[in-house]
């Protein structure tokens, strides 16, 4: 339990506990600390996506409510969908990502 600033910190805690001798299960109740406003989060993600792949950023929309982010739109590959998801998770203040991007 507890709070961390970044998703990778939450993932690392679980990753480090699972292989310990005697551990039979892990209940991840770590939460992410809310930080910037939804407007800041959306803008940060859009800028990061533009840096990642400038040719598709117009096909992807980013909306945020609090720390929850929703990605919509279309991309040509599953790798691009994953990049968008990963990029959203890396933005400060993100506590959840709903990736509704379609691969076409």
N, C-alpha and C positions, 0 to 999 in steps of 0.2 A: 504494500500500500504506500501511498505518498503521492507527491507531485514532482514532475520534472518539466524542464523547459522544452525539450525536443522529443519527437517520436523515437529517434534512434536511441535515446537514453532508456526509454521504456523497453524497447526491443532488446537492448543489450542486457538489461537486468534479467529478463526472462531467459535469454540465451545463456547467460552465465550460471543461472540456477539449475537448469534442466539436467546437465551432466553430473551434478554433485551426487556422491554416493548417498543412498537412502532416500533421495527425492523421488516420489512416485507421481507427483502432479504439481502443477503451478497454477494458481489462481491470480491472474494479473489484474490487480485493482489499482494500478498506478494511473493517475490522471495527468493530463497536460495542463500547465498553467495558462489561463487565458491572458493574452497580452494586448496587442494593438486592436484598433477598431476594425470592423468588417470592411470598411472602405479601404483602409490601408492594406489589409490582407489581400483583397481582390487586386488592387493596383500592383502590389509586390509580385503576385503570382503572374499577372499578365506581362509584366516586364521580364520576369524570368523565362516565361514561355517564349517571348520574342527573342531572347538571347539563345534559347535552345533550338528553335526552329522557326525562323521568320516567315517561311512560306505558308505555314498552317495556322498561325495565331489568329487570323480572322475567322477561322472555322470553329474555334473553341471559345465558349463563353464561360466566365468565372463569376459566380455569385457567392456571397458570404453572409451568414447571419451569425453574429458573434464569432466564435472560432470555427464554426461548421462551414465547410466549403462544398459547393456543388459545381461539378464540371459537366458541361453539355457541349454538343456539337459533333463534328466528324473529323476523323483522321484516317489516313490510308493504311496504317499498320498497327498491330497490337503493341509493337515496341513504342510507337508514338503515344498510344494510350497510356502505357506504363510510364513513359517520361513525364507526361502531364500529371499523372497521379503522384509520382515521386516529387516532382517540382512543387506541387501544392503542399505536400506534407512537409517540405523543407522551409516553407514560409513561416516567419515568426508569428506565434499566436494561433496557429491552426491546431484545433483539437479533434477534428474529424473531416474526412473527405468522402464525398459520394461521387463516384466517377461514372457518369452516365454518357460518356463519349462513345459514339458508335464507330466501328471500324468498317469503312466502305471501300 
